């Protein structure tokens, strides 16, 4: 079975375009911003209003309260963009992404594409996926990196993670989403 997972689905534009070109894919969307909770993603998409993370728990979520539907909200209080209100975080539920992958797709026969734009959380999430080998379930990873926006994430950590991902022979790694806009 072909699987598309949109981590940080936002308003669903990428997901909708991908689904329109590839209707055979079973699609999942993760978007934790409560202001986007009622976003009408494509029909047949399984939606979770949880943040992609490394634990199944509540966390503080920092948003731009003046424009809550703006992109760039984050679990990282120190994020330098997005006009985040660091004094009034919302509590949101998180999901252990690597655990979810293993529980949902551990049997063979899936081709899994992951689009990831999770505002800095990609580092800790992907490091855990590498550690527990759930990364081996992913065939393509299309990612938006946030090293320049999160002060606690340094360039060495960023480069190390990219090198580890590039060394996985079964994983196609893409920075950005251009390769998602094609029929498969």
QUIQUI-V532357 format. One record per run of one state. SS is the DSSP state (H for helix, E for strand, L for the rest). FROM is the first residue (numbers start at 1). LEN is the number of residues. Records with the same first field share a line. If there is no record, write none. Layout:
SS=FROM-LEN  FROM-LEN
This chain:
L=1-1  8-5  22-4  31-3  37-9  49-2  54-4  63-11  75-4  80-10  106-5  117-5  132-2  138-2  144-6  151-4  167-5  176-2  181-4
E=2-6  26-5  46-3  51-3  58-5  74-1  79-1  90-7  111-6  140-4  150-1  172-4
H=13-9  34-3  97-9  122-10  134-4  155-12  178-3
